[in-house]
Amino acid sequence: MLAGISAEYYTQLERGDIRGVSEDVLEAVIRALRLNDAEQIHLTDLMRALNAAPASDHRAAERDVPMTVRSIVDALSVPALVRNRRLDIVYSNPIGRAFYYGFYSDGLGAPGESPNPARFVFLDPLSHEFFADWDRAASDMVALLRAEMGRNPHDQGLKALIEELSARCEAFRDRWEAHDVLFHRAGIAQFRHPIVGELSLSYEDLDLPRDPGLTILVFIAEPGSDSEAALKRLALEIENH
């Protein structure tokens, strides 16, 4: 009623039958459901995917991070890493690897496979120590993957990751069935690092227009804070080893 369409037509839309749906109808549904920005884009992605033919999986090349991007990441004195849309860490600077120590040491992926924080969160008990708010981190990971599934439903690597986590972890399955979606743009997160202790860091996820599908994730501490001092100690640990 709020969208001005019949219950039968709305049910048809929910079932994925979007033949002939107009932008006006879609906007009316968005208003009625009070969707946020991430949810609106997710709905649009789902509609596009339903109308599109399956595409070949072109994401294997994402591991080849351009030299200019590597140079930018290496030049930063704070933890920085490059991720693809599946959240695989395809490149990182030294302090980034030291900060995300568990992602590189868990051995959860196949040999030679890029570390994936979703695997770490749901399959490694150490993640409950590393993330001060594990529940939020877990829910955010799933919401990011759900949004990406709407954007690229034919990504075989993404499908395999979701199937693996669903089969091995009930906590993942429960969150996946909630159908939440999220943009991972900026925020503040708390961590407990085994070497330098507690950290409260701001993060920014930066898109790379020339390299679609890749983003640079950067962590920054407030100047003069204990967290900034902790990052400096971590940098010294790297130099000494």
C-alpha positions as CSV (number, residue, x, y, z in Angstrom):
1,M,0.0,0.0,0.0
2,L,2.8,2.4,0.9
3,A,4.5,1.8,-2.5
4,G,1.2,2.1,-4.4
5,I,1.4,-1.4,-5.9
6,S,-0.6,-4.5,-5.4
7,A,0.4,-7.3,-3.0
8,E,0.6,-9.7,-5.9
9,Y,3.0,-7.4,-7.8
10,Y,5.2,-6.9,-4.8
11,T,5.3,-10.6,-4.2
12,Q,6.4,-11.0,-7.9
13,L,9.2,-8.5,-7.3
14,E,10.4,-10.3,-4.1
15,R,10.5,-13.6,-6.1
16,G,12.9,-12.0,-8.6
17,D,10.5,-11.5,-11.5
18,I,11.3,-7.9,-12.4
19,R,10.3,-8.0,-16.1
20,G,9.0,-4.6,-17.1
21,V,9.5,-2.9,-13.7
22,S,9.8,0.8,-13.9
23,E,12.2,3.2,-12.1
24,D,9.1,4.8,-10.5
25,V,7.9,1.5,-9.0
26,L,11.4,0.8,-7.8
27,E,11.8,4.2,-6.1
28,A,8.3,3.7,-4.5
29,V,9.4,0.4,-3.0
30,I,12.7,1.9,-1.8
31,R,10.7,4.7,0.0
32,A,8.2,2.3,1.5
33,L,11.0,0.0,2.8
34,R,13.1,3.0,4.0
35,L,16.2,1.5,2.5
36,N,19.5,3.2,3.3
37,D,22.2,4.0,0.7
38,A,23.8,0.6,0.9
39,E,20.5,-1.2,0.7
40,Q,19.3,0.9,-2.3
41,I,22.4,0.1,-4.3
42,H,22.2,-3.6,-3.3
43,L,18.6,-3.7,-4.7
44,T,19.8,-2.0,-7.9
45,D,22.6,-4.5,-8.1
46,L,20.3,-7.4,-7.7
47,M,18.0,-6.2,-10.4
48,R,20.9,-5.7,-12.8
49,A,22.2,-9.2,-12.0
50,L,18.8,-10.8,-12.7
51,N,18.8,-9.2,-16.1
52,A,22.4,-9.8,-17.0
53,A,23.9,-12.9,-18.6
54,P,26.5,-14.7,-16.5
55,A,29.9,-13.2,-17.1
56,S,33.3,-14.9,-17.0
57,D,35.2,-14.7,-13.7
58,H,37.8,-12.0,-14.4
59,R,39.0,-11.5,-10.9
60,A,42.0,-13.7,-10.9
61,A,44.0,-10.8,-12.2
62,E,43.3,-8.8,-9.1
63,R,46.4,-10.3,-7.5
64,D,48.5,-8.3,-9.9
65,V,48.4,-5.0,-7.9
66,P,49.9,-2.2,-10.1
67,M,53.3,-1.0,-9.1
68,T,52.0,2.6,-8.5
69,V,49.5,1.3,-6.0
70,R,52.2,-0.8,-4.3
71,S,54.4,2.2,-4.1
72,I,51.7,4.3,-2.5
73,V,51.0,1.6,0.1
74,D,54.7,1.1,0.9
75,A,55.2,4.8,1.4
76,L,52.7,5.0,4.2
77,S,54.0,4.7,7.8
78,V,50.6,3.4,9.1
79,P,49.0,0.0,8.4
80,A,47.8,-0.1,4.8
81,L,46.7,-2.9,2.6
82,V,45.0,-3.6,-0.7
83,R,41.9,-5.7,-0.9
84,N,39.6,-7.0,-3.6
85,R,35.9,-7.1,-3.2
86,R,36.0,-10.6,-1.7
87,L,38.1,-9.0,1.1
88,D,41.2,-11.0,0.1
89,I,44.3,-9.0,1.1
90,V,46.3,-8.9,-2.2
91,Y,49.0,-6.6,-1.0
92,S,50.2,-4.9,2.3
93,N,53.0,-2.8,3.6
94,P,55.2,-4.2,6.4
95,I,53.4,-2.6,9.3
96,G,50.1,-3.7,7.8
97,R,51.3,-7.3,7.8
98,A,52.5,-6.9,11.3
99,F,49.2,-5.4,12.4
100,Y,47.1,-8.1,10.7
101,Y,49.5,-10.8,12.0
102,G,46.8,-13.4,12.4
103,F,45.5,-13.1,8.8
104,Y,49.0,-14.1,7.5
105,S,49.7,-16.9,10.1
106,D,46.3,-18.7,10.3
107,G,47.0,-21.0,7.4
108,L,43.2,-21.3,6.7
109,G,43.3,-20.8,2.9
110,A,44.7,-23.0,0.2
111,P,48.5,-22.8,-0.3
112,G,49.4,-19.6,-2.0
113,E,46.0,-18.1,-1.5
114,S,45.7,-14.5,-0.3
115,P,44.8,-14.0,3.3
116,N,41.1,-13.4,3.9
117,P,39.8,-11.7,7.1
118,A,36.4,-13.4,6.8
119,R,38.1,-16.7,7.1
120,F,40.1,-15.4,10.1
121,V,37.0,-14.0,11.9
122,F,34.9,-17.2,11.5
123,L,37.4,-20.0,11.5
124,D,40.2,-18.9,13.8
125,P,39.5,-18.6,17.6
126,L,42.3,-16.0,17.9
127,S,40.0,-13.5,16.1
128,H,37.9,-13.2,19.3
129,E,41.0,-11.7,21.0
130,F,42.1,-9.5,18.1
131,F,38.8,-7.8,17.5
132,A,37.6,-6.1,20.7
133,D,34.0,-6.1,19.3
134,W,34.0,-9.5,17.6
135,D,30.3,-9.5,17.0
136,R,30.4,-6.2,15.1
137,A,33.4,-7.3,13.1
138,A,31.7,-10.6,12.2
139,S,28.5,-8.9,11.2
140,D,30.3,-6.3,9.1
141,M,32.3,-9.0,7.2
142,V,29.2,-10.8,6.3
143,A,27.3,-7.6,5.2
144,L,30.2,-6.7,3.0
145,L,30.2,-10.1,1.4
146,R,26.5,-10.0,0.9
147,A,26.7,-6.6,-0.8
148,E,29.4,-8.0,-3.1
149,M,27.3,-11.0,-4.0
150,G,24.6,-8.7,-5.2
151,R,27.1,-6.8,-7.2
152,N,28.9,-9.8,-8.7
153,P,26.7,-12.9,-8.3
154,H,28.8,-14.8,-10.9
155,D,32.1,-14.5,-9.1
156,Q,33.1,-18.1,-8.6
157,G,35.7,-17.3,-6.0
158,L,33.2,-15.4,-3.9
159,K,30.7,-18.2,-4.2
160,A,33.3,-20.7,-3.0
161,L,34.2,-18.6,0.0
162,I,30.6,-18.2,1.1
163,E,30.0,-21.9,0.6
164,E,33.1,-22.7,2.7
165,L,32.2,-20.4,5.5
166,S,28.5,-21.5,5.5
167,A,29.6,-25.2,5.7
168,R,32.1,-24.6,8.5
169,C,30.6,-22.0,10.8
170,E,27.1,-21.6,12.2
171,A,27.8,-18.0,13.2
172,F,28.4,-17.1,9.6
173,R,25.3,-19.0,8.4
174,D,23.1,-17.1,10.8
175,R,24.4,-13.7,9.7
176,W,24.3,-14.6,6.0
177,E,20.6,-15.5,6.3
178,A,19.9,-12.0,7.7
179,H,20.7,-10.5,4.3
180,D,22.3,-7.3,5.8
181,V,24.4,-5.2,3.4
182,L,27.1,-2.6,4.2
183,F,29.5,-0.2,2.7
184,H,33.0,-0.2,4.4
185,R,34.0,3.4,3.9
186,A,35.2,4.8,7.2
187,G,34.8,4.4,10.9
188,I,36.6,3.6,14.2
189,A,37.5,0.1,15.4
190,Q,39.2,-1.3,18.5
191,F,41.8,-4.1,18.4
192,R,43.9,-6.1,20.9
193,H,47.3,-6.8,19.3
194,P,49.5,-9.5,20.9
195,I,52.6,-7.3,20.8
196,V,51.5,-3.7,21.4
197,G,48.2,-4.2,23.2
198,E,44.9,-2.3,22.7
199,L,44.4,0.0,19.8
200,S,41.6,2.4,18.7
201,L,42.1,3.2,15.1
202,S,40.2,5.2,12.4
203,Y,40.0,3.5,9.1
204,E,39.4,4.7,5.5
205,D,38.6,2.4,2.6
206,L,39.7,4.1,-0.6
207,D,38.5,3.1,-4.1
208,L,40.9,2.9,-6.9
209,P,39.1,4.3,-10.0
210,R,41.8,2.9,-12.4
211,D,41.7,-0.5,-10.8
212,P,38.0,-1.4,-10.3
213,G,37.5,-4.0,-7.6
214,L,40.5,-3.0,-5.6
215,T,40.6,-0.7,-2.5
216,I,43.3,0.6,-0.2
217,L,42.4,0.2,3.5
218,V,44.3,2.5,5.8
219,F,44.4,2.6,9.6
220,I,45.2,5.8,11.4
221,A,45.6,6.6,15.1
222,E,44.7,9.9,16.7
223,P,47.9,12.1,17.0
224,G,49.3,12.0,20.5
225,S,47.2,9.0,21.6
226,D,48.2,5.7,23.2
227,S,47.3,4.0,19.9
228,E,49.7,6.2,17.9
229,A,52.4,5.3,20.4
230,A,51.5,1.6,20.0
231,L,51.8,1.8,16.2
232,K,55.2,3.4,16.6
233,R,56.3,0.5,18.8
234,L,55.0,-1.9,16.3
235,A,57.1,-0.2,13.6
236,L,60.1,-0.5,15.8
237,E,59.5,-4.2,16.3
238,I,59.5,-4.6,12.5
239,E,62.8,-2.7,12.2
240,N,64.4,-4.8,15.0
241,H,63.4,-8.1,13.4
